[in-house]
Amino acid sequence: MPDKQVRTISRPEFLVGGSDSQFREFIYDLLIVSTRMEAIRDRIGALVPLSGFQYHVLSVVSELQKQGPISVGSVAQVLHAGTTYVTMETRKLERIGYLTKRSNPDDRRSVLLELTGAGEQALAAIIPQQCEINDVLFEGLDEKDFKAFRRLVGRMVGNTSRALERADAHSAAARRTLKAS
C-alpha cells in the first residue's frame, strides 16, 4: 500500500487535510476536459471538413483579420504553436481555397493571410452547430463564472508553458541518466 503522505504538489492551498487527493482528482478532470476540448475542436473542424487545427487557424484568421492584415507569426502566437507548423497548415488551407497568402510589404520575411470567400462561407455554414455545441459546453455557467473561468484559464496558459519547460528539462535529464547507465 502506497504511503499516504506522498504528494504530487507541495502548495498547502491545494492540500485538503494534508492530502493531495482532491488536487489529483482536479488534474484528472482537467486532462479529461482537455482531451474532450480537442475532440470537440476536431469534430467542429470535420464539419467544414478540416482538421481541428486547420479549423482553429481559419477561425483565428477570421477573427484577427477584422483588425487588419494578419501574419503567420501572429496566428502562431495566438495558437501557441510553431510558425513552421502554422505555415504548413496555412499552405494546405490555401491549396483548398480557404486562405490567400501574400508577402508582407512592410516585412519581406513575413507572410500575410486572408480568408477567401470560400473560407468565410465554410466558417459561416457551421455557426449553428458551433453555437449549439458551445451552449452545451458552457451550460450552467453564468456571467460571473465565465469571467472568473476566463481569468483562470488565461493564467493557466502561462503556467502550462512554464510547467512544460520544467517537464522537458526533467525528461532530458532522465534520458541522460538512462544513457549513462
Backbone bond lengths (Angstrom), bond angles and torsions (degrees), N, CA, C in turn:
res aa  C-N    CA-C-N  psi(-1)  N-CA   C-N-CA  omega(-1)  CA-C   N-CA-C  phi
1 M - - - 1.466 - - 1.531 108.70 -
2 P 1.355 117.11 130.15 1.466 119.70 -177.54 1.529 111.66 -66.39
3 D 1.335 114.38 153.17 1.463 121.80 177.50 1.525 109.45 -64.26
4 K 1.315 117.44 126.94 1.467 121.64 -177.78 1.531 112.11 -68.64
5 Q 1.321 117.54 -17.14 1.457 120.79 -178.10 1.535 113.01 -87.88
6 V 1.341 117.81 -6.59 1.456 120.24 177.52 1.525 107.40 -68.35
7 R 1.335 115.13 124.57 1.470 120.40 -176.61 1.524 110.18 -123.46
8 T 1.305 114.87 148.20 1.463 120.40 177.91 1.526 112.06 -97.94
9 I 1.323 116.64 1.80 1.470 121.98 175.54 1.522 107.35 -149.77
10 S 1.316 115.65 145.23 1.467 119.11 -179.01 1.525 112.52 -106.25
11 R 1.307 117.75 -6.37 1.470 121.11 -178.35 1.526 109.21 -70.10
12 P 1.330 118.19 118.81 1.465 121.25 -174.71 1.534 114.08 -61.68
13 E 1.330 117.63 -27.97 1.465 120.25 -179.17 1.525 112.65 -68.20
14 F 1.336 116.68 -11.88 1.459 120.95 178.78 1.530 112.85 -105.84
15 L 1.320 116.27 3.27 1.461 121.00 179.69 1.527 108.64 -102.57
16 V 1.305 116.26 132.30 1.456 121.51 178.37 1.527 106.82 -114.28
17 G 1.314 115.26 114.41 1.460 119.23 -176.16 1.506 112.32 62.05
18 G 1.341 116.88 31.10 1.459 121.27 -179.84 1.518 114.31 80.82
19 S 1.326 117.48 -1.32 1.458 121.69 -176.81 1.528 110.62 -107.63
20 D 1.323 115.15 148.10 1.470 119.75 175.49 1.527 111.93 -100.62
21 S 1.320 118.52 15.52 1.472 120.64 -175.45 1.530 111.73 -62.29
22 Q 1.332 118.83 -39.49 1.468 119.60 177.88 1.522 110.98 -68.94
23 F 1.318 116.60 -35.04 1.461 120.49 175.96 1.531 109.78 -62.81
24 R 1.334 116.82 -44.84 1.467 120.47 178.90 1.526 111.06 -60.13
25 E 1.332 116.83 -43.51 1.468 120.57 177.36 1.526 110.41 -59.92
26 F 1.334 115.90 -40.68 1.461 121.17 178.45 1.530 110.54 -61.49
27 I 1.323 117.11 -44.90 1.469 121.18 178.51 1.526 110.26 -62.73
28 Y 1.325 117.32 -43.65 1.466 120.03 178.10 1.524 109.90 -59.26
29 D 1.328 116.97 -43.58 1.465 120.76 178.80 1.527 111.44 -63.63
30 L 1.341 116.76 -41.31 1.470 119.81 177.45 1.523 111.13 -60.45
31 L 1.322 116.34 -41.75 1.463 119.80 179.68 1.521 111.25 -65.03
32 I 1.311 116.65 -39.02 1.466 120.26 176.74 1.526 110.18 -63.98
33 V 1.336 116.49 -45.82 1.469 120.65 178.91 1.524 109.75 -60.98
34 S 1.318 117.55 -44.43 1.460 121.68 -179.56 1.524 111.37 -60.08
35 T 1.311 116.23 -47.33 1.465 120.98 179.31 1.517 110.89 -62.23
36 R 1.316 115.81 -43.34 1.467 119.26 -179.16 1.524 111.82 -70.03
37 M 1.330 118.08 -35.62 1.471 120.90 177.38 1.525 109.79 -61.96
38 E 1.320 116.18 -42.22 1.457 119.34 178.10 1.524 110.64 -65.29
39 A 1.327 116.89 -39.84 1.470 120.60 177.54 1.525 110.82 -64.38
40 I 1.328 117.05 -39.72 1.473 120.88 177.68 1.528 109.52 -62.83
41 R 1.336 116.76 -44.96 1.470 120.21 177.76 1.521 110.20 -58.73
42 D 1.343 116.63 -42.09 1.466 120.22 178.73 1.525 111.29 -62.57
43 R 1.330 116.63 -41.50 1.470 120.71 -178.47 1.527 111.05 -67.60
44 I 1.335 116.33 -40.01 1.468 119.53 177.28 1.526 109.36 -65.39
45 G 1.331 116.97 -43.64 1.464 120.49 177.22 1.521 112.21 -58.67
46 A 1.329 115.94 -38.57 1.467 120.58 -178.90 1.526 111.90 -63.57
47 L 1.323 117.68 -22.04 1.464 120.79 177.79 1.525 111.87 -67.87
48 V 1.336 117.02 -21.93 1.473 120.54 -172.57 1.534 114.08 -79.74
49 P 1.285 127.98 -42.63 1.457 133.78 -4.37 1.533 112.03 -94.16
50 L 1.332 114.92 128.73 1.460 123.80 176.61 1.516 108.69 -142.11
51 S 1.318 115.72 169.66 1.464 118.84 169.71 1.527 106.89 -71.56
52 G 1.304 116.12 162.43 1.461 119.86 178.07 1.518 111.76 -58.64
53 F 1.336 116.57 -41.84 1.463 119.86 -179.04 1.525 110.78 -67.41
54 Q 1.330 117.85 -41.34 1.467 120.28 178.55 1.525 110.82 -62.34
55 Y 1.323 116.11 -41.30 1.467 120.53 175.91 1.529 109.76 -60.03
56 H 1.321 117.07 -42.64 1.465 121.76 -179.60 1.526 110.09 -63.17
57 V 1.326 117.02 -43.52 1.472 121.10 177.58 1.518 109.82 -59.63
58 L 1.317 116.51 -48.51 1.470 121.22 -179.69 1.527 110.83 -58.63
59 S 1.324 116.76 -43.11 1.471 121.41 179.37 1.519 111.64 -63.13
60 V 1.326 116.25 -42.95 1.471 120.46 -179.77 1.530 110.17 -65.42
61 V 1.330 117.06 -44.19 1.468 119.95 178.23 1.521 109.51 -61.03
62 S 1.323 117.02 -44.16 1.463 121.49 179.83 1.525 110.94 -57.40
63 E 1.296 116.12 -45.36 1.465 120.71 -177.88 1.530 111.70 -70.51
64 L 1.331 116.78 -47.12 1.466 120.42 -173.97 1.527 113.77 -75.73
65 Q 1.320 117.89 -27.94 1.463 118.75 -177.88 1.526 112.20 -68.07
66 K 1.324 116.87 -14.66 1.467 120.43 176.45 1.525 110.65 -64.21
67 Q 1.342 116.15 -24.01 1.463 121.35 -178.44 1.518 112.16 -96.13
68 G 1.326 117.02 -1.21 1.453 120.75 -179.79 1.515 110.56 131.49
69 P 1.338 116.26 -174.01 1.462 120.13 -178.14 1.534 111.57 -57.42
70 I 1.328 115.38 141.86 1.459 121.01 -177.42 1.532 109.07 -121.25
71 S 1.311 115.67 130.72 1.458 120.43 -178.18 1.526 110.98 -94.82
72 V 1.329 115.07 161.19 1.461 121.15 174.67 1.524 109.25 -57.22
73 G 1.329 116.40 -42.43 1.465 121.02 -179.96 1.520 112.52 -60.95
74 S 1.324 116.61 -38.65 1.466 120.23 178.76 1.523 111.00 -66.66
75 V 1.330 116.59 -40.72 1.468 120.40 177.71 1.527 109.27 -63.78
76 A 1.323 117.07 -44.55 1.466 121.24 179.09 1.529 110.72 -59.88
77 Q 1.316 116.42 -39.79 1.460 120.89 179.61 1.528 111.34 -64.40
78 V 1.325 117.45 -45.42 1.465 121.55 179.37 1.527 110.59 -62.35
79 L 1.336 116.45 -40.38 1.459 121.34 -176.53 1.538 112.87 -85.56
80 H 1.333 116.27 -4.31 1.467 120.37 -175.92 1.529 109.90 53.17
81 A 1.332 114.28 46.32 1.464 121.59 -178.30 1.524 108.64 -125.24
82 G 1.306 116.14 163.16 1.458 121.08 178.01 1.516 111.59 -72.68
83 T 1.326 116.53 143.73 1.463 120.35 -179.71 1.526 111.49 -64.06
84 T 1.341 117.44 -32.92 1.463 119.82 178.97 1.521 110.29 -63.04
85 Y 1.328 116.71 -43.62 1.459 121.03 179.68 1.530 110.61 -65.21
86 V 1.325 116.77 -44.69 1.467 120.56 179.03 1.526 109.81 -63.07
87 T 1.323 117.49 -39.03 1.469 121.38 177.78 1.523 110.52 -60.96
88 M 1.333 117.38 -44.66 1.477 120.85 179.07 1.527 110.87 -61.45
89 E 1.327 115.91 -44.91 1.465 119.30 -177.13 1.528 111.62 -70.99
90 T 1.325 117.99 -36.45 1.470 119.27 177.89 1.525 110.63 -69.01
91 R 1.323 116.36 -30.01 1.475 119.54 175.89 1.536 109.20 -62.84
92 K 1.338 116.77 -42.05 1.476 120.71 177.92 1.522 110.50 -65.01
93 L 1.324 116.46 -41.50 1.471 120.48 179.75 1.528 111.08 -65.97
94 E 1.315 115.84 -33.89 1.469 119.67 175.95 1.528 109.82 -67.93
95 R 1.334 117.00 -43.04 1.464 121.54 -179.92 1.526 112.68 -58.71
96 I 1.351 116.76 -37.70 1.466 118.25 -179.45 1.531 112.37 -86.98
97 G 1.334 115.97 -0.91 1.460 119.50 172.51 1.523 115.69 91.40
98 Y 1.338 118.04 16.36 1.468 120.64 179.95 1.521 113.40 -94.43
99 L 1.319 117.70 -19.32 1.471 122.48 -179.44 1.515 109.75 -134.00
100 T 1.323 115.52 152.52 1.462 120.79 166.05 1.515 106.86 -116.07
101 K 1.317 114.45 149.01 1.464 121.26 178.19 1.520 107.74 -125.02
102 R 1.331 114.41 140.53 1.467 118.51 175.73 1.523 108.33 -147.72
103 S 1.308 115.94 156.73 1.462 120.99 178.49 1.521 109.63 -65.79
104 N 1.291 114.98 143.22 1.463 121.05 176.77 1.532 107.79 -78.41
105 P 1.335 118.20 117.47 1.471 119.69 -178.83 1.536 112.79 -64.81
106 D 1.336 117.20 -21.44 1.462 120.78 -179.22 1.525 112.73 -90.20
107 D 1.335 117.14 -16.12 1.464 121.67 -177.48 1.523 107.87 -155.24
108 R 1.322 116.51 99.64 1.466 121.59 -174.76 1.529 113.21 -60.86
109 R 1.334 117.96 -19.15 1.469 120.69 178.81 1.522 111.25 -77.53
110 S 1.317 117.04 -13.79 1.459 122.82 -173.18 1.523 111.23 -104.44
111 V 1.332 115.48 148.26 1.460 122.45 176.93 1.522 108.13 -117.12
112 L 1.325 115.99 133.74 1.463 121.49 179.28 1.527 109.95 -98.99
113 L 1.314 114.96 143.11 1.463 122.07 -177.90 1.524 110.25 -114.97
114 E 1.326 114.84 148.50 1.458 120.17 175.05 1.523 108.44 -150.74
115 L 1.322 115.61 139.49 1.459 119.71 175.96 1.518 109.56 -69.55
116 T 1.306 115.94 142.05 1.463 121.01 172.57 1.530 107.65 -87.09
117 G 1.298 116.16 172.99 1.463 119.89 174.82 1.525 111.11 -57.96
118 A 1.338 116.58 -39.35 1.473 120.48 178.87 1.525 111.00 -65.33
119 G 1.328 117.16 -38.13 1.464 120.78 177.40 1.516 111.59 -65.19
120 E 1.334 115.54 -42.75 1.470 120.13 177.97 1.527 110.54 -63.78
121 Q 1.333 116.73 -42.36 1.469 120.80 179.25 1.534 111.40 -64.33
122 A 1.327 116.17 -39.70 1.471 119.88 -179.87 1.524 110.43 -61.77
123 L 1.327 116.70 -44.88 1.470 120.01 179.14 1.529 110.80 -68.02
124 A 1.318 116.99 -41.29 1.465 120.18 -179.13 1.529 111.40 -63.78
125 A 1.324 116.65 -34.46 1.463 120.70 -176.74 1.525 113.05 -65.78
126 I 1.333 117.44 -24.87 1.472 119.52 -176.02 1.529 113.00 -103.51
127 I 1.330 117.28 5.00 1.468 119.75 -179.22 1.531 112.46 -57.39
128 P 1.335 120.68 -43.67 1.470 118.56 179.97 1.539 112.90 -59.07
129 Q 1.332 116.59 -43.07 1.459 119.83 179.17 1.527 111.12 -68.05
130 Q 1.324 115.87 -41.25 1.466 120.76 179.35 1.527 110.23 -61.98
131 C 1.304 116.68 -42.55 1.462 121.71 179.33 1.531 110.46 -63.01
132 E 1.316 117.11 -45.50 1.469 120.99 179.49 1.530 111.04 -61.46
133 I 1.333 116.39 -44.00 1.467 121.09 179.90 1.529 110.18 -63.48
134 N 1.330 117.37 -45.68 1.466 120.62 179.61 1.524 111.85 -64.64
135 D 1.334 116.97 -38.02 1.466 120.00 177.63 1.520 111.06 -60.84
136 V 1.322 116.67 -42.41 1.468 120.60 178.21 1.532 109.96 -68.39
137 L 1.313 116.57 -43.74 1.467 121.93 -177.17 1.529 112.10 -58.56
138 F 1.319 116.75 -39.51 1.468 120.34 -175.52 1.524 113.19 -107.74
139 E 1.312 115.67 17.81 1.461 121.67 177.06 1.534 109.83 -57.31
140 G 1.312 115.69 136.29 1.461 120.50 177.26 1.515 114.66 90.96
141 L 1.326 117.93 -9.30 1.465 120.41 177.00 1.523 108.57 -94.00
142 D 1.326 116.04 135.89 1.463 119.38 176.04 1.529 109.10 -100.36
143 E 1.322 116.35 -176.90 1.464 121.36 -176.67 1.531 111.48 -59.31
144 K 1.315 116.52 -42.03 1.472 120.99 179.33 1.527 110.55 -63.93
145 D 1.333 116.67 -43.64 1.467 120.88 177.31 1.522 110.24 -60.19
146 F 1.337 115.84 -44.89 1.463 121.08 -177.89 1.525 111.32 -60.58
147 K 1.333 116.66 -45.86 1.470 119.87 179.21 1.524 111.21 -62.51
148 A 1.319 117.08 -43.98 1.469 120.96 179.53 1.528 110.36 -65.75
149 F 1.319 116.58 -43.17 1.459 121.41 -179.03 1.528 110.81 -62.68
150 R 1.329 116.79 -44.30 1.479 121.36 177.73 1.517 110.81 -58.99
151 R 1.328 115.71 -45.36 1.467 120.51 -179.90 1.527 110.91 -61.78
152 L 1.321 116.58 -46.25 1.458 121.05 -178.22 1.526 112.10 -67.08
153 V 1.319 116.76 -43.83 1.458 119.77 179.79 1.535 109.82 -65.59
154 G 1.323 117.34 -39.76 1.462 120.60 176.49 1.519 111.57 -58.74
155 R 1.311 117.04 -42.07 1.455 121.57 177.27 1.533 110.29 -65.70
156 M 1.335 115.99 -39.35 1.464 120.28 -178.95 1.529 112.09 -66.48
157 V 1.326 118.05 -29.70 1.468 120.11 177.76 1.527 109.51 -58.70
158 G 1.320 116.66 -47.85 1.466 119.91 177.71 1.520 112.14 -65.11
159 N 1.315 115.76 -42.01 1.466 119.72 179.89 1.525 111.26 -63.41
160 T 1.338 116.96 -40.35 1.463 118.73 -179.04 1.521 111.31 -66.45
161 S 1.329 117.92 -32.54 1.463 120.19 176.33 1.521 110.51 -63.24
162 R 1.310 116.21 -46.63 1.466 119.91 179.89 1.527 111.66 -68.49
163 A 1.329 117.30 -38.59 1.460 120.59 177.99 1.531 110.92 -65.67
164 L 1.338 117.06 -37.01 1.452 120.89 177.30 1.525 110.91 -64.05
165 E 1.321 116.83 -40.93 1.468 120.45 176.20 1.530 110.45 -60.33
166 R 1.326 116.36 -42.60 1.458 121.32 178.52 1.523 110.75 -63.92
167 A 1.351 116.90 -44.32 1.465 121.40 179.14 1.529 110.71 -63.46
168 D 1.333 116.81 -40.27 1.466 120.29 177.42 1.528 111.00 -61.42
169 A 1.331 116.84 -41.91 1.459 120.71 179.17 1.530 110.72 -63.24
170 H 1.317 116.94 -42.89 1.470 120.38 178.04 1.528 111.24 -65.62
171 S 1.326 117.49 -39.67 1.470 121.22 178.41 1.523 110.98 -63.97
172 A 1.328 116.20 -42.78 1.464 120.59 178.83 1.526 110.35 -62.65
173 A 1.327 117.13 -42.11 1.460 121.11 178.91 1.527 110.40 -64.53
174 A 1.324 116.81 -40.61 1.457 120.56 179.34 1.542 110.36 -64.92
175 R 1.318 117.63 -39.82 1.467 120.89 178.61 1.535 110.21 -64.95
176 R 1.332 116.12 -40.47 1.472 119.73 178.06 1.534 110.16 -63.25
177 T 1.318 116.62 -41.03 1.460 121.02 179.42 1.518 110.82 -64.04
178 L 1.346 116.68 -42.28 1.466 120.06 178.45 1.521 112.11 -63.81
179 K 1.333 117.26 -40.43 1.454 121.28 179.04 1.526 110.64 -64.36
180 A 1.327 115.74 -37.56 1.466 120.42 -177.26 1.528 111.66 -71.72
181 S 1.310 117.79 -23.11 1.477 119.33 -176.49 1.497 113.12 -93.38
